[in-house]
Amino acid sequence: MYEKKSREASTASAAGGSAIIARGAGKAYRMYEKPVHRLWDLILPGGPRGKEFWAVRDVYLDIPQGATVGIIGENGAGKSTLLKLLTGITRPTVGEVKTNGRIASLLELGAGFHPEFSGRENIRLNCSILGMTEEETEERFHKIVEFSELGEFIDRPVKTYSSGMHVRLGFSVATTVDPDILIIDEALSVGDEHFKGKCINRLNEFQEQGKTTLFVSHDMGSVKSMCKHVVLMHEGRVLEQGTAEDVADEYLKRAHVRGNERMSAINRTTDEYPRWGSGEIRTGQVELFGPDDSATNVFQPGSPFRARIHFEAKETCKQPVFGLGVYRSDGTYVNGSNHLWRRSPIELDEVKAGTKGYVEMAFESLPLLQGAYYLTVFVYDHNKTAPTPIDHREHAVSFEVMDANHMQHGLLFLPTRWSVTVDGAEERVSAE
């Protein structure tokens, strides 16, 4: 059982069965306004001249052998620094870190590779760094080259590699040298889908062999599917430890809050976008509501979605029609609708000057997949031969869709039904 432990419990568990133990580990860096200040601290009295910054502070972990543990958190939470402490790349400023077994890691792209050396030469260099003998290196060399699928690029300098090729080489070395502990920092997000599949299969093999795996990821779907235990970090500290489901859900709740704050900041600057029309009716605030009618700018696929457009009539207007356009952040037009062009239309004969109100558009189940989106609001006069703009507002409000499960890919969430038929008999049916 992997639980949040007290300091005493962590210390007691060090007796056996632990792959990694961290007791009060912290890492501080000194930040200087000017590079010369660092030199002055070395040779002149009167220091220190820089400010102390704690990237990781007061971390207590006890990771059992054979566990697959995810480390999650927003950018700048201290995840990468923690992995560097666990791999021994950097030493803790305070506390201690103990590991049991050979560690292989895939951290920053290109780390551990000499840019002037070829892929072959870097394989031998990395195997040597990991403490392997020449016989062990020769035994595994062909498997590393084969798994990487780099072809003729294996004989070219690593400085000519793309980021995806760096991942191929690094992952192949890290997983083929038979480590007891494998540590990966978000590297798989760079590779292509084919190689990602190979990597996932290799990680599953590690689990079956009882190896210990730690990896940092922002993909909650992968975290939930691969990890039983997850560590959530925030501002350099371990905020929560526990089951993948509970901790990932807590991370998503916090992500929704941050997303709302970010979307609110973006929406406060929307006046810079184009707006035109005759002006008899002026639209105002556009509010978005999610589940339980809560105001939000962050949604999940399939959740309720409601947009409310406030308006005020500056002059009397006949037959105004309100509408909304849904766009992806890159400008892709997703959908447009209004309250008139419908099977059961809502017709407004006249809106008198001084009238205030709001119109709403709603989805019972939001059909969008993960991404950033915005709404364009328009009011058109249908009393004339051709509809003419009264108030057309581009990019009136922004919102975000977050998909923790990643069950589908693309633009739209479709309520699909799947069935499996074997030897003429339908065995299983699945629906979303």
C-alpha positions, -999 to +999 in steps of 0.1 A: +000+000+000+014+034-011+001+060+013+009+094+025+034+088+053+045+107+083+082+113+087+085+085+113+067+060+091+089+068+061+120+063+082+107+030+096+099+016+062+135+020+051+143-014+066+134-032+034+113-034+003+118+002-008+133+012-042+135+049-033+135+067+000+135+105+004+136+120+039+131+158+041+148+162+007+151+198-006+170+216-033+179+253-032+195+274-058+209+309-055+195+334-080+217+363-091+205+395-108+239+396-127+263+368-135+292+388-120+275+387-086+282+350-084+319+356-089+319+384-063+304+359-038+334+336-044+362+362-040+348+392-021+333+396+014+299+409+021+278+381+005+256+364-003+244+387-031+218+364-046+183+353-035+177+317-023+151+298-044+138+264-032+129+243-062+121+213-040+114+215-002+106+190+025+099+159+004+092+126+021+087+096-002+088+059+002+084+041-032+082+003-029+100-020-053+080-029-083+057+002-081+048+024-111+044+059-097+033+090-116+045+125-106+021+152-117+018+190-111+017+222-131+048+236-148+073+249-122+060+226-095+094+210-090+088+177-107+119+177-129+141+189-100+128+161-078+136+135-105+172+149-107+175+144-070+162+108-072+186+100-101+216+115-083+222+141-111+221+168-084+225+165-046+199+177-021+207+209-002+190+193+028+177+159+037+187+127+020+177+104-009+185+067-010+179+043-039+182+005-042+193-008-076+206+004-109+188+035-122+182+045-158+166+078-166+153+097-196+150+134-185+158+164-206+160+158-243+196+152-253+208+149-217+237+124-215+244+125-252+275+140-267+263+160-297+294+153-318+292+116-313+271+093-334+242+073-321+263+042-319+290+060-299+265+075-276+250+041-269+284+029-257+290+061-237+257+058-219+261+021-212+295+029-197+280+057-175+254+032-162+283+010-150+279-018-176+309-038-187+320-041-223+305-076-224+271-064-212+272-035-237+279-058-266+252-082-254+226-055-255+239-032-282+219-048-311+187-048-291+191-010-284+197-002-321+168-024-332+144-009-307+153+027-316+145+021-353+169+050-363+181+032-394+211+049-410+208+078-386+224+056-359+258+064-376+251+102-378+261+128-351+234+132-324+234+170-330+216+163-363+188+144-345+152+158-342+136+158-307+117+126-316+150+109-326+165+119-293+136+102-275+140+071-296+177+067-287+173+077-251+144+055-243+160+025-261+192+028-240+173+035-207+150+005-211+173-021-227+201-019-201+179-038-177+176-012-149+160-018-115+145+017-115+134+036-146+127+073-144+111+093-173+104+130-175+076+138-200+098+125-229+071+103-244+050+133-253+075+141-280+076+108-299+053+097-327+023+075-321+040+043-334+070+047-311+047+057-282+030+024-286+063+006-284+072+026-253+040+018-235+044-019-243+080-018-229+067-001-197+041-027-193+068-054-195+087-035-168+056-037-146+053-074-152+089-080-143+085-062-110+107-032-120+101+002-104+090+031-127+086+068-121+074+091-147+063+127-150+033+133-173+005+159-179-016+132-196-040+121-169-053+093-191-019+077-192-013+084-155-046+067-145-041+037-168-005+030-159-001+041-123-017+028-091+000+055-071+005+092-079+024+121-063+010+156-067+035+185-064+029+222-060+055+249-055+082+224-047+063+204-021+045+172-022+009+184-020-008+149-020+000+112-024-024+084-029-043+064-055-041+075-091-078+081-093-080+103-062-048+124-068-054+128-105-089+141-098-075+166-073-050+178-099-078+182-124-099+202-099-069+225-094-064+227-132-100+237-136-095+266-111-064+277-128-081+274-162-109+296-151-085+322-138-066+322-171-097+323-192-111+352-171-079+371-176-081+365-214-117+375-215-110+408-198-090+418-228-115+409-255-122+445-265-093+443-289-111+420-312-132+433-342-167+445-336-192+461-360-228+468-366-255+495-367-257+496-329-295+496-321-288+467-297-256+463-278-246+430-264-228+429-230-214+402-208-214+366-220-216+341-192-209+304-194-224+278-172-215+241-167-227+213-145-251+223-117-255+257-134-221+268-120-203+296-138-171+284-154-149+288-185-135+252-183-156+222-194-153+185-200-165+166-231-201+155-227-208+180-198-237+204-199-229+238-215-249+270-215-240+305-228-260+335-217-257+368-237-268+400-220-281+428-241-296+463-240-316+480-268-303+515-274-330+522-300-362+504-310-353+475-333-376+452-354-370+415-358-335+412-343-319+377-343-293+367-318-267+340-326-235+324-316-205+311-335-182+285-319-146+285-330-114+266-321-086+289-310-069+285-344-099+300-360-115+268-372-153+274-375-170+246-355-207+256-354-230+286-358-267+288-348-294+313-339-329+312-324-348+318-357-335+291-380-349+262-361-378+238-363-396+258-336-382+293-341-383+321-316-394+353-334-389+387-319-412+412-337-398+443-320-375+452-291-382+487-278-355+512-268-343+508-232-351+470-231-326+449-212-325+411-212-305+380-222-307+351-246-293+316-240-279+288-261-273+254-245-259+220-251-272+191-229-239+173-238-209+194-250-196+176-282-161+192-282-129+174-274-099+189-255-087+223-267-091+261-265-122+277-280-140+310-283-175+323-291-184+350-315-217+368-307-239+384-334-272+402-336-286+407-371-316+427-384-339+403-403-364+431-411-345+440-442-341+422-475-308+408-465-299+403-428-276+432-417-254+433-386-266+452-355-238+440-332-212+415-344-185+407-318-156+385-328-140+365-299-165+377-273-155+350-247-129+322-245-133+288-229-113+256-226-123+219-228-102+195-207-104+158-213-088+137-185-097+103-201-086+110-237-110+083-249-114+100-283-092+121-306-100+149-330-124+178-327-158+164-317-169+140-289-192+114-304-214+091-283-202+059-301-214+024-296-189-005-301-196-042-302-173-072-306-185-103-326-165-135-324-175-166-345-208-150-353-218-144-317-219-108-303-200-111-271-195-076-258-211-042-262-197-009-251-212+026-252-201+060-241 
